[in-house]
Amino acid sequence: MKFSNLIHFIILCTATGNAWAEIIDPVAYIKRNGYQSAKLGDDGLTKFLTHTVRVESQKIRPLEADVESLPKHPTVYQVCDMMRGGVKARLIQETGIAFDVAATNYGYKGKTIVCVLKYMRGNQVGTQILYGEKGPDAMYQVFVVD
């Protein structure tokens, strides 16, 4: 499936009484807090606006648990697997160390997709949760990382 087709399929989850509710809506979060990175996608047309939020491990666990109940779809998994590859490449580029990265869960609701990625950092497992949504002018992505 083409990357542009995957982008058009993208879908998101909304929070259910969660203290991190603003993070779960990536468009609203980035419009309110700004983006940290703006890049063009491989197609040369799609603009990606991203914001990364670092939290302690105990704060990421409830967000990860919220993904369990979300609906699943094979195309959403393909997007998360593509993100897994990008995270792995970025970690290797930044550290020079080979990381193993796995897409351990995923889901969607509305226009937002959510991907849970796990990777080894030394002898500890790191978690990264991506909330992504195609907005009217760009692809919005909020990464929550422990």
C-alpha positions as CSV (number, residue, x, y, z in Angstrom):
1,M,0.0,0.0,0.0
2,K,1.3,3.5,-0.9
3,F,2.3,5.8,1.9
4,S,-0.1,8.5,0.7
5,N,-2.9,5.9,0.9
6,L,-1.9,5.1,4.5
7,I,-2.0,8.7,5.4
8,H,-5.5,9.1,4.0
9,F,-6.6,6.1,6.2
10,I,-5.3,7.6,9.4
11,I,-7.7,7.6,12.4
12,L,-7.5,8.6,16.3
13,C,-8.7,7.9,19.7
14,T,-10.2,10.3,22.2
15,A,-9.5,10.2,25.9
16,T,-11.9,8.7,28.4
17,G,-11.5,10.8,31.6
18,N,-7.7,10.6,31.3
19,A,-5.5,13.4,32.7
20,W,-3.5,13.3,29.4
21,A,-6.6,13.9,27.3
22,E,-5.0,16.8,25.4
23,I,-2.2,14.6,24.2
24,I,-4.6,12.1,22.7
25,D,-5.9,14.7,20.3
26,P,-2.7,15.5,18.3
27,V,-4.2,18.4,16.3
28,A,-5.6,20.2,19.3
29,Y,-2.4,19.5,21.4
30,I,-0.1,20.9,18.7
31,K,-2.3,23.9,18.0
32,R,-2.3,24.7,21.7
33,N,1.4,23.9,22.5
34,G,3.2,24.3,19.2
35,Y,5.2,21.8,17.3
36,Q,8.9,20.9,17.8
37,S,9.6,19.7,14.3
38,A,8.1,20.4,10.8
39,K,9.2,18.2,7.9
40,L,8.0,17.2,4.5
41,G,7.1,13.6,3.9
42,D,8.6,11.3,1.3
43,D,5.9,12.4,-1.2
44,G,7.3,16.0,-1.0
45,L,3.8,17.3,-0.3
46,T,2.6,16.1,3.1
47,K,3.8,18.3,6.0
48,F,4.5,16.5,9.3
49,L,4.2,18.5,12.5
50,T,5.5,16.7,15.6
51,H,5.7,17.2,19.3
52,T,7.4,14.9,21.8
53,V,6.4,14.7,25.4
54,R,8.7,12.9,28.0
55,V,6.9,11.3,30.9
56,E,7.8,8.9,33.7
57,S,7.1,5.2,33.1
58,Q,4.2,5.1,35.5
59,K,2.5,7.9,33.6
60,I,2.8,6.2,30.3
61,R,1.2,2.9,31.5
62,P,-2.4,4.2,31.7
63,L,-2.1,5.6,28.1
64,E,-0.8,2.2,27.0
65,A,-3.7,0.5,28.7
66,D,-6.2,2.8,26.9
67,V,-5.0,1.4,23.5
68,E,-6.0,-2.2,24.5
69,S,-9.7,-1.4,24.0
70,L,-9.4,0.5,20.7
71,P,-10.6,-1.1,17.5
72,K,-8.0,-2.7,15.3
73,H,-7.6,-2.7,11.5
74,P,-4.8,-4.2,9.3
75,T,-4.1,-0.8,7.7
76,V,-3.6,0.8,11.0
77,Y,-1.1,-1.9,11.9
78,Q,0.7,-1.2,8.6
79,V,1.0,2.5,9.6
80,C,2.4,1.5,13.0
81,D,4.8,-1.0,11.5
82,M,6.1,1.8,9.2
83,M,6.5,4.1,12.2
84,R,8.4,1.2,14.0
85,G,10.9,1.2,11.1
86,G,11.3,5.0,11.3
87,V,11.8,5.0,15.1
88,K,14.4,2.2,14.7
89,A,16.3,4.1,12.0
90,R,16.2,7.3,14.1
91,L,17.5,5.6,17.2
92,I,20.3,4.0,15.3
93,Q,21.2,7.3,13.6
94,E,21.2,9.2,16.9
95,T,23.1,6.7,19.0
96,G,25.1,4.5,16.6
97,I,23.6,1.5,18.4
98,A,21.4,-1.1,16.9
99,F,18.0,-1.1,18.6
100,D,15.2,-3.7,18.3
101,V,11.8,-1.9,18.0
102,A,8.5,-3.6,18.1
103,A,4.9,-2.4,17.4
104,T,3.3,-4.0,20.4
105,N,-0.2,-2.5,20.2
106,Y,-2.3,-0.2,18.0
107,G,-5.8,1.1,17.5
108,Y,-7.9,3.9,16.2
109,K,-11.0,5.9,16.9
110,G,-12.3,8.7,14.7
111,K,-9.5,10.2,12.7
112,T,-6.6,9.3,15.0
113,I,-4.4,6.3,15.1
114,V,-2.4,5.2,18.1
115,C,0.7,3.1,18.0
116,V,2.5,1.6,21.0
117,L,6.2,1.0,20.2
118,K,8.7,-0.8,22.5
119,Y,12.4,-0.7,22.2
120,M,15.5,-1.8,24.2
121,R,17.5,0.9,25.8
122,G,20.5,-0.8,27.5
123,N,18.9,-3.4,29.7
124,Q,15.6,-1.5,30.0
125,V,12.6,-1.5,27.7
126,G,11.5,1.9,26.5
127,T,8.0,2.8,25.4
128,Q,6.8,5.3,22.8
129,I,3.2,6.0,22.1
130,L,2.4,7.8,18.8
131,Y,-0.9,9.7,18.4
132,G,-1.3,10.7,14.7
133,E,-4.0,12.5,12.8
134,K,-4.3,14.0,9.4
135,G,-5.4,17.6,9.9
136,P,-6.6,20.0,7.3
137,D,-3.1,21.3,6.6
138,A,-0.7,18.7,7.9
139,M,-0.1,15.3,9.5
140,Y,0.0,16.0,13.3
141,Q,1.9,13.6,15.5
142,V,2.4,13.6,19.3
143,F,4.9,11.2,20.7
144,V,4.7,10.3,24.4
145,V,8.0,8.7,25.5
146,D,9.2,7.3,28.8
